């Protein structure tokens, strides 16, 4: 599929779940409970190395839904004296995912995906990374590096001609690209969180 962003940038997205889309989705799903502030993924042979930073959360926050956490964070921004997010600073982490690790995560999560008819949560880390993987699968041979922070993602990959390519998407661009992709597939039903369920 070919998409055009607001700034007229054209992006190609594979409609098939390819190697990178599957691997990056599994990594994102595995890291989703950490709510990483930043992360960097590099591909070394068939393994993916992930380094990043996250904030330690209290037991109650760990089980909270990401959208509830985001709303609380937004509310705290507008308080006169916002509470400290954490008593300690960001915590660094490093993980290495082998093909066997990715297969195990994807198989476990696949069972959950097949049980429910719910559309994917396009705000989730797994879906954000999966979209970048689709872009790499459409034009690339191998991911070199992917970086994500609160502002968006940047990535480098080797295309089929063996040239290094760079891409950068803001959080808003990525969100719009995901919405467009899933609406064209007919699997995205936007949810208005401001509407009452009464």
DRENTI-214189 format. One line per 2 residues: number of its first residue (from 1); their letters; for each residue y, x, z of N, C-alpha, C, O. Coordinates in steps of 0.001 Angstrom, whole numbers, plus 500000, padded with zeros to 6 digits. Each point is the difference from the previous one (the first is absolute). Example, Ala and Ser with C-alpha at 12.3 -4.5 7.8 and 13.67 -1.06 7.14 Angstrom:
% residues 2
1) AS) 494310,513190,507800,501190,499110,500000,501200,500900,500000,499981,501036,500665 | 501069,498614,498615,501190,500820,500060,501090,499230,500730,501108,500509,500169
% end
This chain:
% residues 198
1) XX) 498829,500838,500000,501171,499162,500000,501236,500885,500000,500010,501075,500601 | 501028,498464,498722,501243,500749,499921,501067,499221,500738,500179,498807,499753
3) XX) 500537,501851,501156,501044,499350,500784,501305,500728,499779,500027,501213,499795 | 501059,498027,500249,501322,500596,499891,500755,499701,501275,500162,498839,500376
5) XX) 500302,502212,500295,500786,499828,501211,501432,499662,499629,500391,500078,498836 | 500381,499547,502164,501388,499589,499784,500821,501086,499313,500882,499699,499197
7) XX) 498826,501577,501121,500748,501101,499389,499441,500370,498620,500291,501078,499480 | 498916,498039,499936,499402,500150,498668,498891,501054,499936,499524,500329,498914
9) XX) 500067,500197,502229,498882,500933,500028,498721,499226,499691,499752,498943,500579 | 499441,501586,498510,498736,499351,499676,498876,500680,500759,499919,501227,500065
11) XX) 499217,497948,500508,498862,500506,500768,498741,499354,499463,499965,498791,499771 | 499007,502004,500029,498711,499477,499564,499082,499912,501203,499891,500942,500785
13) XX) 499458,497927,499350,499106,499783,501124,498654,499546,499463,499915,499011,499271 | 499042,501707,501086,498653,499643,499570,499573,498690,500657,500234,499793,501191
15) XX) 499146,499332,498037,499512,498739,500558,498607,500174,500610,499521,499118,500714 | 499829,502015,499008,498681,500273,500564,500162,500789,501291,500912,500817,500131
17) XX) 498210,498934,500807,500027,500796,501233,499366,501334,499658,498786,500104,499824 | 502060,500919,500085,499525,501325,499661,499784,500856,501226,500109,499539,501136
19) XX) 499585,501699,498609,499660,500943,501063,501128,500146,501015,499775,499863,501202 | 501437,500412,498322,501119,500241,500913,500418,498732,500734,500301,500045,501193
21) XX) 499720,498829,498108,500379,498735,500648,499032,499677,501138,500424,499607,501087 | 498308,500555,498667,498975,499703,501005,500097,500968,501186,499949,499582,501157
23) XX) 500192,501717,498541,500057,501006,501062,501258,499825,500848,499924,500041,501228 | 501225,499764,498138,501250,499878,500754,500041,498710,500811,500540,499981,501106
25) XX) 498891,498933,498349,499931,498761,500782,499161,500210,501262,500390,499566,501084 | 498460,501099,498778,499125,500252,501152,500714,500859,501045,499901,499730,501197
27) XX) 500815,501296,498357,500736,500856,500927,501075,499192,500720,500150,500104,501218 | 500597,499090,498026,501038,499160,500602,499440,499018,501005,500597,499778,501053
29) XX) 498252,499626,498630,499377,499055,500929,499545,500716,501271,500104,499450,501096 | 499394,501773,498758,499532,500740,501171,501163,500403,500911,499835,500069,501218
31) XX) 501327,500193,498207,501153,500452,500776,500916,498863,500452,500968,500237,500723 | 498738,498539,498860,500927,498889,500231,500295,499739,501478,501106,499571,500330
33) XX) 497945,500672,500558,500232,499759,501428,500960,500999,500637,500524,499752,501087 | 499710,501380,498239,500932,500987,500528,501457,499646,499689,500905,500461,500695
35) XX) 499330,498730,498275,501357,499720,499509,500752,501324,499794,501019,500226,500652 | 498498,500659,498449,500624,501316,499861,501467,499899,499575,500358,499185,499149
37) XX) 500482,501655,501456,501402,500088,499592,500105,500730,498672,500806,499642,499141 | 498376,501376,500704,499976,500773,498762,498591,500528,499800,499247,500193,500954
39) XX) 500414,500037,497787,498707,500616,499718,500058,500723,498675,500810,499683,499129 | 498309,501299,500739,499866,500737,498751,498517,500111,499687,499194,500359,500858
41) XX) 500462,499328,497905,498609,500050,499562,499898,501021,498872,500757,499941,499032 | 498316,500983,501095,499728,500941,498920,498522,499898,499644,499151,499739,500853
43) XX) 500566,500473,497865,498612,499960,499550,499529,501426,499786,500563,500740,499193 | 498399,499634,501538,499405,501333,499880,498576,499823,499502,499105,499674,500779
45) XX) 500684,500534,497948,498687,499741,499408,499707,498520,500085,500760,499187,499474 | 498151,500450,501178,499668,498580,500134,500421,499436,501359,499811,498813,500265
47) XX) 500756,502031,500588,500468,499548,501313,501495,499696,499988,500756,500567,499211 | 499655,498533,501674,501411,499683,500199,500377,500447,501409,499346,499623,500972
49) XX) 501708,501179,499134,500502,500410,501307,501272,499216,500284,500907,499944,499170 | 499151,499446,502020,501143,499186,500388,500615,500578,501266,499316,500192,501005
51) XX) 501972,500081,498935,500747,500428,501179,501154,499030,500185,500498,499432,499028 | 499927,500376,502206,501104,499086,500234,500409,499958,501444,499544,500791,500826
53) XX) 501347,498248,499468,500508,499820,501355,500063,498511,500310,500323,499183,499138 | 499364,500481,502107,500086,498608,500450,500509,499981,501431,499953,501011,500701
55) XX) 500533,497830,499726,500469,499839,501372,498897,499393,500843,499306,499084,499560 | 500533,501424,501653,499039,499424,500936,500480,498609,500402,501172,499821,500332
57) XX) 497946,499210,499640,500356,498629,500361,499247,499589,501255,498952,500557,500327 | 501597,498466,500362,499302,499472,501170,498804,499194,499530,499904,499665,498819
59) XX) 499189,500020,502086,498774,499266,499644,500326,498673,499339,499295,499595,499075 | 501747,499715,501367,500371,498709,499412,500509,500134,498584,499744,499136,499162
61) XX) 500984,501951,500557,500553,500198,498664,498929,500348,498985,500124,499640,498829 | 498821,501055,501596,498967,500421,499059,499312,498815,499350,499598,500071,498838
63) XX) 500267,498856,501893,499292,498850,499452,500940,499023,499299,499546,499021,499408 | 501769,501239,500654,500955,499080,499377,499903,500089,498484,499658,501042,499441
65) XX) 500651,497848,499910,499993,499978,498552,501178,500821,499491,501041,500041,500656 | 498821,500628,498167,501082,500828,499482,501299,499222,499788,501081,500526,500266
67) XX) 498826,498219,499256,501212,499236,499755,500725,499658,501306,501229,499922,500020 | 498022,499873,501067,500622,499726,501300,500674,501263,500503,501110,499942,500529
69) XX) 498221,501216,499308,500585,501267,500413,501296,500247,499226,500987,500447,500585 | 499028,499269,498103,501193,500215,499176,501146,499114,500460,501147,500446,500039
71) XX) 498560,498304,500311,501043,499096,500488,500570,500475,501329,501213,499951,500206 | 497921,500512,500702,500464,500522,501288,500877,501224,499798,501019,500161,500673
73) XX) 498584,500701,498399,500764,501203,499729,501384,499634,499460,500994,500626,500366 | 499073,498359,498762,501270,499542,499440,500879,499400,501090,501200,500269,500047
75) XX) 498211,498919,500830,500752,499406,501105,500598,501089,500901,501152,499905,500421 | 498052,501126,499866,500462,501076,500874,501177,500770,499409,500813,500550,500742
77) XX) 499285,499494,497926,501102,500684,499341,501336,499363,500348,501015,500689,500099 | 498987,497998,500084,501243,499272,500221,500336,499789,501470,501018,499385,500317
79) XX) 498148,501114,500578,500304,499926,501421,501048,501046,500356,500092,501046,499357 | 500700,498659,501679,501016,500955,500442,499349,501272,500511,500413,501101,499634
81) XX) 498580,498758,501201,499253,501147,500524,498534,499847,499630,499209,499528,500816 | 500404,500868,497947,498606,499818,499608,499068,500838,500865,500328,501129,500366
83) XX) 498494,498305,499962,499047,500762,500815,499440,501179,499215,499908,499959,498773 | 499725,501080,501946,499382,501152,499338,498670,499576,499425,499252,499256,500633
85) XX) 500440,501229,498135,498749,499607,499349,498795,500628,500682,498924,499405,500058 | 501265,501771,500443,498869,500692,500600,500513,501010,501019,501063,500593,499822
87) XX) 498182,499591,501228,500406,500965,501014,499815,501422,499487,500671,500919,500469 | 498448,499265,498594,499763,501320,499433,500453,500004,498542,500294,498950,499429
89) XX) 499758,502219,499987,500400,500118,498604,498860,499663,499060,498904,499646,500435 | 501365,500467,498265,498946,499721,499013,498802,500921,500177,500141,501156,500397
91) XX) 498688,498318,499305,498748,500743,500131,499505,500347,498593,499943,499142,499119 | 499708,502110,500692,499492,500447,498694,498502,499741,499913,499286,500033,501002
93) XX) 500257,499709,497780,498564,499847,499784,499616,500658,498685,500839,500198,499121 | 497888,500135,500756,499447,500569,498767,498571,499483,499858,499186,500115,500916
95) XX) 500535,499323,497934,498639,499505,499735,499571,500420,498597,500821,500113,499090 | 497898,500110,500758,499447,500323,498686,498971,498930,499661,499115,499693,500798
97) XX) 501015,499752,498014,499095,498946,499530,499171,500534,498839,500535,500382,498959 | 498156,499636,501237,499069,500392,498939,499644,498749,499194,500287,498887,500441
99) XX) 499096,501274,498390,499552,498825,499249,499084,499078,500820,500058,498779,499856 | 499096,501812,501006,499106,499187,500846,500810,499178,501003,499676,498842,500261
101) XX) 501387,501762,500304,500871,499275,500937,500662,498813,499296,500046,498892,500534 | 500461,501359,498269,500687,498946,499236,499029,498879,499660,500340,498822,500114
103) XX) 498445,501547,499467,498985,498980,499697,499698,499144,501228,499896,498778,499896 | 499963,501860,501262,499672,499264,501234,501129,499050,500389,499742,498854,500367
105) XX) 501508,501611,499556,501144,499149,500346,500114,498851,499016,500202,498851,500394 | 499668,501465,498312,500135,498965,498968,498901,498957,500113,500245,498810,499800
107) XX) 498542,501632,500520,498880,499061,500155,500220,499079,501198,499763,498795,499916 | 500693,501782,501205,500244,499191,501202,501132,499009,499764,499895,498834,500380
109) XX) 501172,501617,499002,501146,499112,499732,499685,499018,498882,500527,498888,499979 | 498608,501524,499087,499624,499119,498893,499289,498757,500488,500189,498911,499457
111) XX) 498991,501252,501570,499299,498848,500578,501013,499007,500563,499831,498790,499851 | 501216,501712,500792,501043,499123,500548,500793,499332,498883,500351,498824,500095
113) XX) 499932,501941,498834,500755,499426,498869,499216,498880,499337,500577,498985,499611 | 498106,501191,500257,499170,498995,499334,499833,498734,500832,499772,498920,499454
115) XX) 500343,501212,501886,499845,498839,500873,501180,499046,499931,499840,498793,500180 | 501343,501745,499560,501183,499140,500006,500552,499846,498592,499873,500888,499158
117) XX) 500748,497948,500609,500632,499738,498716,501496,500285,500056,500750,499593,499112 | 499679,501103,501928,501418,500272,500198,500440,501115,499054,499287,500985,499809
119) XX) 501908,498844,499598,500550,501027,499126,500310,501255,500808,500271,499905,501198 | 499694,501270,498170,500288,501240,500738,501407,499971,500594,500921,499431,499413
121) XX) 499233,501182,501746,501304,500112,500641,500749,501155,499347,499714,501165,500276 | 501253,498509,498850,500659,501047,499235,500941,500853,500842,500545,500988,499508
123) XX) 499651,498639,501757,500807,500822,500904,499164,501083,500664,500552,500931,500586 | 498132,498964,499331,499128,500918,500737,500000,501388,499367,500241,500156,498803
125) XX) 499482,500848,502029,499945,501375,499533,498926,500173,498927,500206,500722,499025 | 498653,498619,501154,498922,500095,499011,500425,499520,498627,499661,500626,498996
127) XX) 501079,498270,500942,500451,499469,498714,501125,500830,499394,500090,500131,498779 | 500767,500429,502071,501071,500877,499497,499373,501230,499332,500367,500360,498881
129) XX) 498692,500276,501807,499356,501186,499440,499141,499645,498789,499900,500780,499054 | 499488,498055,500979,499172,499570,498871,500849,499858,498734,499546,500357,498913
131) XX) 501686,499123,501216,500866,499839,498835,500336,501351,499385,500019,500140,498777 | 500247,500858,502067,500254,501345,499482,498738,500525,499307,500084,500623,498942
133) XX) 498759,499127,501652,498738,500405,499383,499792,499368,498635,499467,500641,499095 | 500948,498109,500747,499886,499325,498695,500873,500681,498950,499608,500128,498840
135) XX) 501584,500308,501583,500893,500701,499071,499363,501320,499573,500005,500343,498818 | 499448,500394,502148,499343,501278,499688,498788,499761,499099,499795,500741,499039
137) XX) 499405,498241,501256,498822,499699,499179,500375,499618,498568,499241,500270,499069 | 501925,499102,500751,500422,499570,498664,500337,501169,499093,499741,499957,498797
139) XX) 500837,501087,501780,500522,501075,499164,499472,501363,500410,500247,500995,499317 | 499034,499058,501784,499691,501300,500552,498542,500372,500050,499100,499191,499770
141) XX) 500715,502052,500537,498674,500571,500145,499718,500304,501463,498870,499854,500468 | 502197,500583,500273,499797,500427,501376,501311,499908,500768,501049,500414,499506
143) XX) 498888,499040,501707,501160,499973,500880,500192,501392,500584,499037,500637,500425 | 502201,499832,499596,500283,501290,500612,500545,499790,501409,499492,500580,500959
145) XX) 501552,498582,499167,500610,499773,501306,500685,498640,500020,500588,499571,499008 | 499327,499765,502127,500676,498723,500218,500686,500076,501361,499378,500388,500989
147) XX) 501889,499247,499061,500738,499970,501262,500559,498612,500205,500512,499382,499066 | 499391,500126,502158,500548,498683,500329,500797,500093,501282,499578,500629,500970
149) XX) 501600,498724,499021,500797,499854,501213,500575,498587,499998,499574,499161,499206 | 501368,500573,501655,500539,498635,500108,500793,499594,498765,500245,498812,499792
151) XX) 500160,502154,499384,500826,499689,498823,499182,499740,498750,500498,499376,499063 | 498268,501083,500896,499184,499776,498809,498925,501056,499846,499585,500635,500970
153) XX) 499971,499542,497793,498953,500981,499703,500434,500897,498851,500727,499579,499101 | 498817,501655,500948,500145,500902,498860,498623,500615,499774,499242,500216,500946
155) XX) 500449,500059,497809,498666,500517,499709,500037,500899,498775,500861,499864,499131 | 498186,501058,500822,499816,500909,498876,498541,499916,499582,499101,499953,500840
157) XX) 500678,500029,497853,498631,499935,499509,499907,500692,498649,500997,500199,499306 | 497786,500156,500348,499735,500613,498700,499586,498895,499044,499068,499248,500285
159) XX) 501627,500645,498569,499654,498943,499049,498835,500443,499116,499483,501108,500148 | 500113,498022,498938,498824,500281,499168,500219,501192,499073,499038,500622,499549
161) XX) 502234,499698,500165,500303,501151,499148,500059,501298,500807,500226,501070,499434 | 499573,498844,501888,500037,501180,500837,501388,500369,500490,500177,501063,500594
163) XX) 500815,498081,499171,501369,500267,500450,500218,499383,501376,499432,498960,500332 | 501410,501713,500465,500337,499449,501313,501112,498969,499844,501018,500265,499359
165) XX) 498784,498572,501224,500978,498905,499956,500432,499680,501421,499241,500181,500952 | 501994,499338,499175,500518,499596,501301,500440,498550,499932,500507,499535,498979
167) XX) 499293,499768,502109,500454,498615,500110,500622,499781,501357,499635,500655,500976 | 501301,498427,499084,500649,499669,501260,500348,498517,499981,500598,499505,499045
169) XX) 499023,499794,502016,500284,498580,500113,500569,499716,501387,499433,500413,501012 | 501690,498880,499022,500540,499584,501291,499107,498894,500555,499185,499434,499272
171) XX) 500964,500267,501987,499207,498928,500608,500248,498679,499276,499068,499226,499784 | 502183,500516,499840,500325,498760,499292,499365,499974,498612,499438,498982,499597
173) XX) 500647,502128,499669,499380,500057,498673,498491,499799,500090,499406,499290,499189 | 499991,501337,501795,498558,499885,500184,499608,498565,500325,499018,499479,499471
175) XX) 501755,499891,501399,499739,498609,500368,500105,499092,498767,499139,499148,499783 | 501909,501032,499417,500182,499168,498800,498892,500245,498985,499527,499067,499350
177) XX) 500064,502187,500517,498909,500336,499088,498708,499332,500442,499258,499473,499171 | 500465,500544,502136,498799,499352,500523,500054,498494,499772,499009,499398,499587
179) XX) 502145,499988,500682,500153,498555,499791,499735,499640,498549,499279,499047,499703 | 501316,501729,499394,499842,499738,498569,498540,500163,499573,499468,499183,499248
181) XX) 499903,501869,501235,498612,500260,499640,499092,498853,500438,499213,499482,499208 | 500905,500126,502065,499118,498958,500511,500336,498627,499428,499107,499167,499846
183) XX) 502165,500580,499834,500333,498699,499401,499443,499913,498577,499572,498928,499571 | 500427,502191,499690,499425,499995,498655,498483,499851,500040,499395,499455,499077
185) XX) 499996,501037,502009,498549,499810,500173,499682,498591,500490,498863,499541,499902 | 502155,499780,500625,499801,498657,500523,499377,499981,501372,499419,498993,500404
187) XX) 500695,502131,500340,499377,500056,501333,501016,500111,501115,499624,500168,501160 | 501660,499743,498513,501010,500144,501044,500716,498683,500225,500594,499436,499081
189) XX) 499344,500081,502143,500725,498789,500391,501039,500423,501022,499638,500302,501137 | 501668,499733,498495,500987,500443,500966,500015,499106,501228,499867,498780,499902
191) XX) 500298,501843,501250,500036,499275,501267,501414,500093,500545,500546,501096,500120 | 500057,497762,500212,501326,499979,500576,499852,499948,501517,499710,498945,500564
193) XX) 500490,502202,500097,499822,500071,501448,501048,499217,500768,499844,499767,501199 | 501230,499821,498122,501073,499276,500691,499725,498511,500076,500634,499288,500780
195) XX) 498420,500233,498412,499679,498577,500023,499089,499681,501171,499114,500781,500345 | 501112,498078,500254,499169,499575,501122,498683,499465,499474,499930,499479,498887
197) XX) 499035,500650,501913,498692,499475,499600,499822,498550,500429,498930,499420,499816 | 502132,499987,500762,499929,498615,500489,500168,499036,498836,499972,498785,500196
% end
